[in-house]
């Protein structure tokens, strides 16, 4: 028998996660929490430009790089899906 407050992972929505979080129930099982470190060598001018943009946005350099990489990967995936249609 299922617990009253449990939510099947397959039917999880942003609303369900928010509700669980607000009730103090852990939602970490719904997110991939394993990270892998990647080192990238960049020229000083690129670091300076990244730092300027990160400062402008009020975020860290690492957050900016992660955001830009994920955005680019999303665009590539959207392009691949469009090619299949």
The first five atom37 places (N, CA, C, CB, O) and aatype in JSON, in Angstrom:
{
  "aatype": [20, 20, 20, 20, 20, 20, 20, 20, 20, 20, 20, 20, 20, 20, 20, 20, 20, 20, 20, 20, 20, 20, 20, 20, 20, 20, 20, 20, 20, 20, 20, 20, 20, 20, 20, 20, 20, 20, 20, 20, 20, 20, 20, 20, 20, 20, 20, 20, 20, 20, 20, 20, 20, 20, 20, 20, 20, 20, 20, 20, 20, 20, 20, 20, 20, 20, 20, 20, 20, 20, 20, 20, 20, 20, 20, 20, 20, 20, 20, 20, 20, 20, 20, 20, 20],
  "atom_mask": [
    [1, 1, 1, 1, 1],
    [1, 1, 1, 1, 1],
    [1, 1, 1, 1, 1],
    [1, 1, 1, 1, 1],
    [1, 1, 1, 1, 1],
    [1, 1, 1, 1, 1],
    [1, 1, 1, 1, 1],
    [1, 1, 1, 1, 1],
    [1, 1, 1, 1, 1],
    [1, 1, 1, 1, 1],
    [1, 1, 1, 1, 1],
    [1, 1, 1, 1, 1],
    [1, 1, 1, 1, 1],
    [1, 1, 1, 1, 1],
    [1, 1, 1, 1, 1],
    [1, 1, 1, 1, 1],
    [1, 1, 1, 1, 1],
    [1, 1, 1, 1, 1],
    [1, 1, 1, 1, 1],
    [1, 1, 1, 1, 1],
    [1, 1, 1, 1, 1],
    [1, 1, 1, 1, 1],
    [1, 1, 1, 1, 1],
    [1, 1, 1, 1, 1],
    [1, 1, 1, 1, 1],
    [1, 1, 1, 1, 1],
    [1, 1, 1, 1, 1],
    [1, 1, 1, 1, 1],
    [1, 1, 1, 1, 1],
    [1, 1, 1, 1, 1],
    [1, 1, 1, 1, 1],
    [1, 1, 1, 1, 1],
    [1, 1, 1, 1, 1],
    [1, 1, 1, 1, 1],
    [1, 1, 1, 1, 1],
    [1, 1, 1, 1, 1],
    [1, 1, 1, 1, 1],
    [1, 1, 1, 1, 1],
    [1, 1, 1, 1, 1],
    [1, 1, 1, 1, 1],
    [1, 1, 1, 1, 1],
    [1, 1, 1, 1, 1],
    [1, 1, 1, 1, 1],
    [1, 1, 1, 1, 1],
    [1, 1, 1, 1, 1],
    [1, 1, 1, 1, 1],
    [1, 1, 1, 1, 1],
    [1, 1, 1, 1, 1],
    [1, 1, 1, 1, 1],
    [1, 1, 1, 1, 1],
    [1, 1, 1, 1, 1],
    [1, 1, 1, 1, 1],
    [1, 1, 1, 1, 1],
    [1, 1, 1, 1, 1],
    [1, 1, 1, 1, 1],
    [1, 1, 1, 1, 1],
    [1, 1, 1, 1, 1],
    [1, 1, 1, 1, 1],
    [1, 1, 1, 1, 1],
    [1, 1, 1, 1, 1],
    [1, 1, 1, 1, 1],
    [1, 1, 1, 1, 1],
    [1, 1, 1, 1, 1],
    [1, 1, 1, 1, 1],
    [1, 1, 1, 1, 1],
    [1, 1, 1, 1, 1],
    [1, 1, 1, 1, 1],
    [1, 1, 1, 1, 1],
    [1, 1, 1, 1, 1],
    [1, 1, 1, 1, 1],
    [1, 1, 1, 1, 1],
    [1, 1, 1, 1, 1],
    [1, 1, 1, 1, 1],
    [1, 1, 1, 1, 1],
    [1, 1, 1, 1, 1],
    [1, 1, 1, 1, 1],
    [1, 1, 1, 1, 1],
    [1, 1, 1, 1, 1],
    [1, 1, 1, 1, 1],
    [1, 1, 1, 1, 1],
    [1, 1, 1, 1, 1],
    [1, 1, 1, 1, 1],
    [1, 1, 1, 1, 1],
    [1, 1, 1, 1, 1],
    [1, 1, 1, 1, 1]
  ],
  "atom_positions": [
    [[0.84, -1.18, 0.0], [0.0, 0.0, 0.0], [0.88, 1.25, 0.0], [-0.95, 0.0, 1.22], [1.85, 1.32, 0.76]],
    [[0.56, 2.22, -0.85], [1.34, 3.45, -0.94], [1.05, 4.39, 0.2], [1.08, 4.15, -2.25], [-0.08, 4.46, 0.7]],
    [[2.09, 5.1, 0.62], [1.9, 6.13, 1.63], [1.05, 7.24, 1.04], [3.25, 6.67, 2.13], [1.09, 7.5, -0.16]],
    [[0.29, 7.9, 1.88], [-0.6, 8.96, 1.44], [0.17, 10.12, 0.79], [-1.41, 9.47, 2.61], [-0.31, 10.7, -0.18]],
    [[1.34, 10.46, 1.32], [2.08, 11.62, 0.84], [3.08, 11.3, -0.26], [2.79, 12.25, 1.98], [3.78, 12.2, -0.72]],
    [[3.18, 10.06, -0.68], [4.18, 9.73, -1.69], [3.68, 10.11, -3.08], [4.53, 8.24, -1.65], [2.48, 10.09, -3.36]],
    [[4.62, 10.45, -3.94], [4.33, 10.82, -5.32], [5.19, 9.95, -6.21], [4.59, 12.35, -5.59], [6.4, 9.84, -6.0]],
    [[4.56, 9.32, -7.2], [5.34, 8.52, -8.13], [6.27, 9.42, -8.92], [4.42, 7.71, -9.08], [5.87, 10.51, -9.35]],
    [[7.51, 8.99, -9.11], [8.49, 9.8, -9.84], [8.02, 10.1, -11.25], [9.84, 9.09, -9.88], [8.26, 11.19, -11.75]],
    [[7.37, 9.18, -11.89], [6.93, 9.39, -13.27], [5.89, 10.48, -13.41], [6.39, 8.12, -13.82], [5.78, 11.08, -14.48]],
    [[5.14, 10.76, -12.36], [4.09, 11.77, -12.45], [4.47, 13.07, -11.76], [2.81, 11.24, -11.85], [3.61, 13.91, -11.49]],
    [[5.73, 13.24, -11.47], [6.18, 14.42, -10.76], [6.15, 15.65, -11.66], [7.58, 14.2, -10.21], [6.6, 15.62, -12.8]],
    [[5.6, 16.73, -11.11], [5.57, 18.01, -11.8], [6.28, 19.03, -10.93], [4.11, 18.45, -12.12], [6.59, 18.77, -9.77]],
    [[6.53, 20.2, -11.5], [7.15, 21.28, -10.72], [6.27, 21.6, -9.51], [7.36, 22.54, -11.59], [6.78, 21.86, -8.42]],
    [[4.96, 21.59, -9.71], [4.04, 21.87, -8.61], [4.14, 20.84, -7.51], [2.62, 21.94, -9.11], [4.14, 21.18, -6.33]],
    [[4.22, 19.56, -7.9], [4.35, 18.49, -6.91], [5.64, 18.63, -6.11], [4.3, 17.12, -7.58], [5.65, 18.47, -4.89]],
    [[6.72, 18.94, -6.82], [8.01, 19.1, -6.14], [7.97, 20.28, -5.18], [9.14, 19.29, -7.16], [8.47, 20.19, -4.06]],
    [[7.38, 21.37, -5.63], [7.3, 22.55, -4.76], [6.47, 22.24, -3.51], [6.68, 23.75, -5.53], [6.83, 22.63, -2.4]],
    [[5.38, 21.54, -3.71], [4.52, 21.16, -2.57], [5.28, 20.28, -1.58], [3.26, 20.43, -3.07], [5.22, 20.5, -0.37]],
    [[5.99, 19.29, -2.1], [6.77, 18.41, -1.23], [7.84, 19.2, -0.49], [7.42, 17.28, -2.05], [8.02, 19.02, 0.71]],
    [[8.55, 20.07, -1.21], [9.61, 20.87, -0.6], [9.05, 21.74, 0.52], [10.31, 21.73, -1.65], [9.65, 21.84, 1.6]],
    [[7.91, 22.38, 0.28], [7.3, 23.25, 1.28], [6.85, 22.47, 2.51], [6.12, 23.99, 0.67], [6.8, 23.01, 3.61]],
    [[6.52, 21.19, 2.32], [6.14, 20.34, 3.47], [7.36, 19.82, 4.21], [5.27, 19.17, 3.0], [7.23, 19.18, 5.25]],
    [[8.55, 20.09, 3.66], [9.78, 19.65, 4.31], [10.2, 18.25, 3.9], [9.62, 19.7, 5.79], [11.08, 17.65, 4.52]],
    [[9.59, 17.73, 2.85], [9.93, 16.39, 2.35], [11.1, 16.53, 1.38], [8.7, 15.7, 1.66], [11.1, 17.45, 0.56]],
    [[12.08, 15.66, 1.46], [13.24, 15.72, 0.57], [12.81, 15.51, -0.87], [14.29, 14.67, 0.98], [12.02, 14.62, -1.18]],
    [[13.35, 16.34, -1.76], [13.09, 16.19, -3.19], [14.35, 15.82, -3.96], [12.5, 17.48, -3.74], [14.34, 15.8, -5.19]],
    [[15.43, 15.54, -3.25], [16.71, 15.26, -3.91], [16.67, 14.02, -4.79], [17.78, 15.1, -2.88], [17.44, 13.92, -5.74]],
    [[15.79, 13.07, -4.48], [15.69, 11.86, -5.29], [15.23, 12.17, -6.72], [14.74, 10.88, -4.64], [15.39, 11.33, -7.61]],
    [[14.67, 13.34, -6.94], [14.15, 13.7, -8.25], [15.17, 14.45, -9.1], [12.91, 14.53, -8.09], [14.88, 14.81, -10.24]],
    [[16.35, 14.67, -8.56], [17.37, 15.41, -9.27], [18.66, 14.61, -9.34], [17.62, 16.76, -8.61], [18.99, 13.86, -8.42]],
    [[19.37, 14.78, -10.43], [20.68, 14.17, -10.56], [21.65, 15.04, -9.77], [21.11, 14.02, -12.06], [21.84, 16.21, -10.09]],
    [[22.27, 14.48, -8.76], [23.12, 15.27, -7.89], [24.61, 14.97, -8.09], [22.75, 15.04, -6.45], [25.46, 15.59, -7.44]],
    [[24.91, 14.06, -8.95], [26.32, 13.73, -9.19], [26.9, 14.69, -10.21], [26.47, 12.26, -9.67], [26.35, 14.87, -11.3]],
    [[28.01, 15.3, -9.86], [28.71, 16.2, -10.77], [30.07, 15.64, -11.09], [28.83, 17.62, -10.17], [30.66, 14.91, -10.29]],
    [[30.56, 15.97, -12.25], [31.91, 15.6, -12.63], [32.66, 16.86, -12.97], [31.91, 14.6, -13.83], [32.12, 17.76, -13.62]],
    [[33.89, 16.93, -12.56], [34.71, 18.12, -12.75], [35.36, 18.08, -14.13], [35.78, 18.23, -11.65], [35.85, 17.04, -14.58]],
    [[35.37, 19.23, -14.78], [35.99, 19.37, -16.09], [36.9, 20.6, -16.03], [34.92, 19.51, -17.23], [36.48, 21.67, -15.59]],
    [[38.12, 20.45, -16.46], [39.05, 21.58, -16.5], [39.15, 22.11, -17.92], [40.44, 21.17, -15.98], [39.26, 21.35, -18.88]],
    [[39.11, 23.43, -18.04], [39.21, 24.06, -19.35], [40.24, 25.18, -19.26], [37.83, 24.61, -19.83], [40.14, 26.05, -18.39]],
    [[41.22, 25.16, -20.14], [42.21, 26.23, -20.2], [41.72, 27.3, -21.17], [43.61, 25.69, -20.63], [41.4, 27.01, -22.32]],
    [[41.67, 28.55, -20.69], [41.22, 29.66, -21.52], [42.25, 30.79, -21.47], [39.83, 30.17, -21.05], [42.95, 30.95, -20.48]],
    [[42.33, 31.55, -22.55], [43.26, 32.69, -22.54], [42.75, 33.77, -21.59], [43.43, 33.27, -23.97], [41.56, 33.84, -21.3]],
    [[43.66, 34.61, -21.11], [43.28, 35.65, -20.15], [42.14, 36.56, -20.62], [44.47, 36.5, -19.83], [41.29, 36.94, -19.82]],
    [[42.11, 36.91, -21.92], [41.05, 37.79, -22.41], [39.68, 37.13, -22.27], [41.31, 38.17, -23.88], [38.69, 37.81, -22.02]],
    [[39.62, 35.8, -22.43], [38.34, 35.1, -22.32], [37.88, 35.06, -20.85], [38.46, 33.66, -22.88], [36.69, 35.23, -20.56]],
    [[38.82, 34.85, -19.95], [38.49, 34.87, -18.52], [37.97, 36.25, -18.12], [39.74, 34.49, -17.66], [36.99, 36.37, -17.4]],
    [[38.65, 37.29, -18.62], [38.23, 38.66, -18.31], [36.81, 38.92, -18.82], [39.21, 39.68, -18.92], [35.99, 39.5, -18.11]],
    [[36.54, 38.5, -20.04], [35.21, 38.7, -20.61], [34.15, 37.91, -19.83], [35.19, 38.26, -22.1], [33.05, 38.42, -19.57]],
    [[34.48, 36.68, -19.45], [33.55, 35.89, -18.64], [33.28, 36.56, -17.3], [34.1, 34.47, -18.41], [32.13, 36.64, -16.86]],
    [[34.33, 37.05, -16.66], [34.17, 37.72, -15.37], [33.33, 38.98, -15.49], [35.53, 38.06, -14.78], [32.5, 39.26, -14.61]],
    [[33.52, 39.74, -16.55], [32.73, 40.95, -16.75], [31.24, 40.62, -16.93], [33.25, 41.73, -17.97], [30.38, 41.27, -16.35]],
    [[30.97, 39.61, -17.73], [29.57, 39.21, -17.96], [28.96, 38.64, -16.69], [29.49, 38.18, -19.1], [27.8, 38.93, -16.37]],
    [[29.71, 37.83, -15.97], [29.21, 37.26, -14.72], [28.9, 38.37, -13.71], [30.23, 36.27, -14.12], [27.87, 38.33, -13.04]],
    [[29.78, 39.35, -13.62], [29.54, 40.49, -12.71], [28.31, 41.26, -13.14], [30.77, 41.42, -12.68], [27.49, 41.64, -12.3]],
    [[28.16, 41.49, -14.43], [26.99, 42.21, -14.95], [25.7, 41.51, -14.56], [27.08, 42.35, -16.47], [24.7, 42.15, -14.24]],
    [[25.72, 40.17, -14.6], [24.53, 39.38, -14.26], [24.39, 39.12, -12.77], [24.56, 38.06, -14.99], [23.34, 38.66, -12.3]],
    [[25.45, 39.4, -12.01], [25.41, 39.17, -10.57], [25.52, 37.71, -10.19], [24.14, 39.73, -10.01], [24.95, 37.27, -9.19]],
    [[26.26, 36.95, -10.99], [26.47, 35.54, -10.72], [27.96, 35.23, -10.79], [25.67, 34.65, -11.74], [28.76, 36.08, -11.17]],
    [[28.33, 34.03, -10.41], [29.73, 33.64, -10.46], [30.13, 33.24, -11.88], [30.0, 32.47, -9.48], [29.28, 32.95, -12.72]],
    [[31.42, 33.23, -12.13], [31.93, 32.77, -13.42], [31.48, 31.34, -13.7], [33.47, 32.85, -13.45], [31.05, 31.03, -14.81]],
    [[31.56, 30.48, -12.68], [31.16, 29.09, -12.87], [29.68, 28.97, -13.22], [31.45, 28.28, -11.61], [29.3, 28.17, -14.08]],
    [[28.84, 29.76, -12.56], [27.41, 29.73, -12.86], [27.14, 30.19, -14.29], [26.63, 30.61, -11.86], [26.3, 29.62, -14.98]],
    [[27.86, 31.22, -14.73], [27.71, 31.71, -16.1], [28.1, 30.63, -17.11], [28.57, 32.96, -16.32], [27.37, 30.38, -18.07]],
    [[29.23, 30.0, -16.89], [29.69, 28.95, -17.8], [28.7, 27.8, -17.84], [31.09, 28.43, -17.38], [28.36, 27.31, -18.92]],
    [[28.22, 27.36, -16.68], [27.24, 26.27, -16.64], [25.96, 26.66, -17.4], [26.9, 25.91, -15.19], [25.42, 25.87, -18.17]],
    [[25.49, 27.88, -17.16], [24.27, 28.34, -17.82], [24.44, 28.36, -19.33], [23.88, 29.74, -17.32], [23.58, 27.87, -20.07]],
    [[25.55, 28.93, -19.79], [25.79, 29.0, -21.23], [25.94, 27.62, -21.85], [27.02, 29.83, -21.52], [25.43, 27.38, -22.95]],
    [[26.62, 26.72, -21.18], [26.78, 25.36, -21.73], [25.44, 24.64, -21.82], [27.74, 24.55, -20.86], [25.13, 24.01, -22.84]],
    [[24.65, 24.73, -20.77], [23.34, 24.07, -20.79], [22.45, 24.69, -21.87], [22.65, 24.17, -19.4], [21.76, 23.97, -22.59]],
    [[22.46, 26.03, -22.0], [21.68, 26.69, -23.05], [22.08, 26.18, -24.43], [21.85, 28.22, -22.97], [21.23, 25.89, -25.27]],
    [[23.38, 26.08, -24.65], [23.86, 25.62, -25.96], [23.48, 24.16, -26.22], [25.39, 25.78, -26.04], [23.07, 23.81, -27.32]],
    [[23.61, 23.32, -25.19], [23.22, 21.91, -25.34], [21.73, 21.78, -25.61], [23.6, 21.12, -24.09], [21.31, 20.92, -26.4]],
    [[20.93, 22.62, -24.97], [19.48, 22.62, -25.24], [19.19, 23.0, -26.68], [18.76, 23.58, -24.28], [18.35, 22.38, -27.33]],
    [[19.9, 24.02, -27.19], [19.72, 24.41, -28.59], [20.08, 23.28, -29.54], [20.55, 25.65, -28.9], [19.39, 23.03, -30.53]],
    [[21.18, 22.61, -29.25], [21.59, 21.48, -30.09], [20.55, 20.37, -30.07], [22.95, 20.93, -29.63], [20.24, 19.78, -31.11]],
    [[20.0, 20.09, -28.9], [18.97, 19.05, -28.78], [17.72, 19.47, -29.55], [18.63, 18.78, -27.3], [17.12, 18.65, -30.24]],
    [[17.31, 20.73, -29.42], [16.15, 21.23, -30.17], [16.38, 21.08, -31.67], [15.86, 22.7, -29.81], [15.46, 20.73, -32.41]],
    [[17.59, 21.36, -32.1], [17.93, 21.25, -33.52], [17.83, 19.8, -33.98], [19.34, 21.81, -33.79], [17.29, 19.5, -35.05]],
    [[18.36, 18.89, -33.15], [18.29, 17.46, -33.49], [16.85, 16.99, -33.57], [19.05, 16.63, -32.47], [16.51, 16.22, -34.47]],
    [[16.01, 17.43, -32.66], [14.6, 17.03, -32.67], [13.93, 17.57, -33.92], [13.86, 17.53, -31.41], [13.13, 16.86, -34.54]],
    [[14.25, 18.82, -34.31], [13.69, 19.4, -35.52], [14.08, 18.64, -36.77], [14.11, 20.83, -35.65], [13.3, 18.54, -37.71]],
    [[15.3, 18.1, -36.78], [15.77, 17.31, -37.92], [15.0, 16.0, -38.06], [17.26, 17.03, -37.78], [14.85, 15.49, -39.17]],
    [[14.53, 15.46, -36.94], [13.82, 14.18, -36.97], [12.39, 14.33, -37.46], [13.82, 13.56, -35.59], [11.79, 13.36, -37.93]],
    [[11.85, 15.52, -37.35], [10.43, 15.73, -37.72], [10.24, 15.89, -39.2], [9.86, 16.94, -37.02], [9.12, 16.07, -39.66]]
  ]
}
